[in-house]
Amino acid sequence: MAITIAMSMGDTMAPQYMEAYRQWLLGDGFDQRTKDELKAIEGDEREIEERFYRELAFGTGGLRGIIGAGTNRMNVYTVGKVTQGLCDSLLAGSPDAAGRGVVIARDPRFMSEEFALECALIVAANGMKAYLFDGIRPTPVLSFAVRHLKCAAGIMITASHNPSKYNGYKAYGPDGAQMSVEDSERVIDYTERVGGYGAIRRMDRGEAERRGLLEVVGKGVDDAYVALVRGLSLRLGQIKDVARNFKIIYTPLHGTGNVLVRRVLAENGYESVLVVPEQELPDPNFSTVESPNPENRSAFDLAIRLAGREDVDIIIGTDPDCDRLGVVFRDFGGEYVVLTGNQIGCLLMEYILEARRDAGELRDGDFVVKTIVTTKLANMIADSFGVEMREVFTGFKYICGLVKELDELGGRRFLYGFEESNGYLAGSFVRDKDAVIASMLVAEMAAWRRSRNQTLADALGEIYEKYGYTMDDAISYTLEGKEGLGRIAGAMDALRRERPSAFGSFAVRTCKDYLTQEVLSGGRTPAGGTAMGETSNVLHYIMEDGSCYLVRPSGTEPKIKVYFGVTDRTRDGAAELLRRFEGDVTAVIKGHLGLS
């Protein structure tokens, strides 16, 4: 049944989302394009509810949502309101924030340029210096720029590897890391105080430039960043002759990595870097891939075809904001195989620690970091080199928070950190995952293997022979909209309520609940507090045979994720164990999600 606005104006029983819809459609302060978009959905109450049933949530670090008109969408009004809240929070919390300013970067997505400029003009209207990048940039460059320019904060407009209908907004603190939970809550508080969209302060671009409140930045920041990235090379002298003719295929997947990844590789002596031509240039539609996610094999279809024609052993790909890395290698049978995030992470960890050990550079106090959902194989590698492994909650902000605590402030040295979802970092001048750094190190690792007449297939085989056949997998279920979020929350509630003592044939030894801070024996009997400090909505089950799985809702997407890890004496044994374990666990979880 169509809903007529004129008849509804006096209906005091109308749902809150309809009231919000009316305000946007009929009120002042919203542009005609927005009103036309909302007029087109006038009779679709379900669509109106999805767009207006809530304010787009500012989570720990930022926003992410579908582009469009509405309070639950990414648009200049929702972006502007959060930016006003960010400015108010900065100015209230730091007396020098106005002088230090805010740096803003963007990816090539739809509306990214408009959102970035909107942020800059709001920052300027609040009397703060806005540094706006002259074009698209990788997320790690924004992280670097915050400290390089001595800013009070940074804003990155990106939705990472999400589909093209999404955009997002990441907020960074003065340390260059995504905002802490405490700082994010301050921004949320100040955003709520902003009130209506008419309270957002905004300055004309010409006036901002005349008053020195808007400065465009670019090459100088890039040059400083690239110099530090290249300084992380470990065996550049040893691979100099090999690198010249070592073929690499690279794809930026239509995103921000093309210029800087290729520049770093070229300056390190790689003269045969081939770029997938169809994916070289920015494209907000990501028209050659179903999803611009380097975790997925389909994202590399064009690159693999090119590799077959060019007889190339390695392919490197970065996601649209160039903070995640994917790698394809040629196995012993000649097939091109996409490495998992855990495999890439372990290969890089072994390479970095071995290179530092061989150079006599490992020392007491060195540490590496991974997230709790990342493979336990990494722990074995760190142990073998006598380097401490620290574990943190899911999200690179936790890795970088520990880097600040232990490396910058604690007198220890951070060597490397990673998470299973294809995020990697070496060095401490960037405080987020960095696919430019990772691309350079993967290329160097592969070239070093070539100098020894080996490939990454040999490197991976050596790891499994040395540490055992540990296999990991992750399965995610996407349930969009209000109903989907409710089903995800319901599934987590059901697991906590039922406290299962077994999943099929797999008996539970312990369950760690990172939200309630409980450790349960056999899934049921409390075994004491976890002493984990901060909380997170994660359940971690460890089975009697040592297999484990973790389940958690995504903090940035309408997904629930399940992570699995098993170990066996042989590759085939591990594969079969993983198959059975996944089947028994997912049968329970899918039932709670209403998917069975």
Secondary structure, 3 states (H helix, E strand, C coil): CCCCHHHHCCCCCCCHHHHHHHHHHHCCCCCHHHHHHHHCCCCCHHHHHHHHCCCCCCCCCEEEEEECCCCCCECHHHHHHHHHHHHHHHHHHCCCHHHHCEEEEECCCCCHHHHHHHHHHHHHHCCCCEEEECCCCCHHHHHHHHHHCCCCEEEEECCCCCCCCEEEEEEECCCCCECCHHHHHHHHHHHHHHCCHHHCCCCCHHHHHHCCCEEEECHHHHHHHHHHHHCCCCCCCCCHHHHHHCEEEEECCCCCCHHHHHHHHHHCCCCEEEECHHHCCCCCCCCCCCCCCCCCHHHHHHHHHHHHHHCCCEEEEECCCCCEEEEEEECCCCCEEECCHHHHHHHHHHHHHHHHHHCCCCCCCEEEEEECCCCCHHHHHHHHCCCEEEEECCCHHHHHHHHHHHHHCCCCEEEEEEECCCEEECCCCCCCCCHHHHHHHHHHHHHHHHHCCCCHHHHHHHHHHHHCEEEEEEEEEECCHHHHHHHHHHHHHHHHHHCCCEECCEEEEEEEECCCCEEEECCCEEEEECCCCCCCCCEEEEECCCCEEEEEECCCCCEEEEEEEEEECCHHHHHHHHHHHHHHHHHHHHHHHCCC
